[in-house]
Amino acid sequence: MKLSVIVPVYNVEKYITQCLKSICSQTLKDIEIICIDDCGNDASMEIVNNYSKQDNRIKIIKNKKNMGLGYSRNVGVSNSSGEYISCIDSDDWIVEDMFEKCVKILDELKLDSVWVKVNTYIQNTNKYTTDNYYKQLYEYNGRLLYINENNINNFPVNAWNKVYKTNFLKDNNIKWSEGLLYEDLEFYYSFYTKSSKTYLIDELLYIYRWHDKSIMGKTNKGLCRVEDIYDVTYNIYNNLVNDKILNKFQDAFLQLVERNIKLFYEIPYYTKRVKKYSKKMLKLIHFPERYSNIDNFQYLIKFIGNYKRFKLFFTKGHKK
């Protein structure tokens, strides 16, 4: 089996047909499609079951209860038999030759992963855009990308515009955060602190659907579990410590900490919760005492020093 496609399914009856159609019609035929039933309450799985009767490459696994995206993807990887892994969100779709082009690059260059560019479809306006978070990718033509401590924060972390070598995931025990939003962030850091080279295909092969129930839509409406971003950040810290690479990546990690605090702080609905959970996270990652020797330490101290609740973490040895 060349490729395993993992599709977690939860309350996407409006979109799952387009998603499955785009996967089943791929020019690369040697694939298995692992649909994870995450116990929704609409007709999504009825649609998936009907598709499975028409295409025997579709395999259905049912969670015992609603477990979320990270858990479902991990189940999919554990039950995969493909040489490569792709995770497609069930409200998105892909261009018909995406997998063929990704596998060709992976086979030829012997890489652990490959990326494609993203086209965003705005559901409410029926328009496409590339002027958003994913535009970072448009600065690069099709080429090898080398990821290190100096640029690891410069790229989109999403799992779905990437294809991975299955053995690399399993051999390094790389998994998504379970029970948390922003699960892609921990996975991305776990993967690309271990694999420093990938290839970006210079084509818009993945279509991301933006709608009110997507993470981006929920963020704008004040419906996200903001505390999850700080739990994920702490998980990344633990992974860096356990892998004995915190010293190497500490500058990048603190840039990530700052970014994750900024992410929600200026949205009034979240400000109080950001202060509460950021304070807890900073204590858990031993800030500031562990990071006094890094290049951007004074900058981060100044940033966090603007928030009164964080000042109690500053020791006499670290002046603003």
C-alpha positions, 0 to 999 in steps of 0.5 A: 500500500502506497498511501494511507489517507486519514479522515476524521469525521464529525458533523460535516454532512454538508461537506463530507461528500465533496471531501470523499469525492476528491480523495476517491478520484485521485490519480494515485489509486494505490491508497487506503482511506481510513475514516474515523467516526468521531461520534457526531450527531448528523448524517455524516457517517451515513454518507461515508457508509454509502461511499464505502459500498462503492469503493472498497478502499474506504475503511471505517473505524468508530471511536467509543465516544467523541474524542477529537481530531488529535485522537482520531488521527492517532488511531488512523496512523496506528491502523494504517498500512501505507508507506506514506500518511496524509491527513485530510480534514473532512470539510476540505478537499484536494486537487485530483493529482495531489497524492500522485505529485506528493508521492513522486517527490517523496520517492525520488528525494527520499524525504520524510515529508512533502508540503503543498500550497493551500487555497482557502475557500471562504464559504460565506462569500463563495470566493477563494483567497491566498491572502491569509495565514498560508501566504507564508508558503507563497514566498517560496517556489517549488524547492527543498526547505531546510527547517531549523531553530532559526526558522521553525516558527516561520511556516504554517503548522497544519498537518493536512497540507503535508504528506508524511513517511509512515515509518518516520512517525512510528519510529519516533513516536510522533503523535497529535495532542489528544483532547486539545485544540491546536493539536497540529502545533505540537505535532509540527514541533515534534516532527520538524525538530527531528526532520530538518528537510522537506519539499514544497510543491509549488501548486495550490493542491489543497483547498481549505474551507473557512466557515463559521464552525472552523477553528478560525471561525470560532476564534473570531466569535469567541468560541475557542478553548483558549487554554488549550494553546497553553497546554499544547505549548507546555507539551512542546516544552516537555518534548524539547526537554525530553529530547534534550534539545531545549538549549538548541531551540530555546530562542525559537520556543520563547518566540512561540510562547510570545506569539501564543500569548499575543494570539488571543490577548488583544481580543477582549473576550479572551484577555482575562483567560489569557492572563490566567492561563499564560501565568500558569504556563510561564511557571510550568516552563520555568520562565524567566530563570531558565532562559536568561542566556538567549538572544531575545530574552530582554525583548520577551521580558519587556513584552510580558512585563507590560502585563502586571500579572506576569511581573511576579515571575521576574527575579532580581537577577533579570531586569527589564 
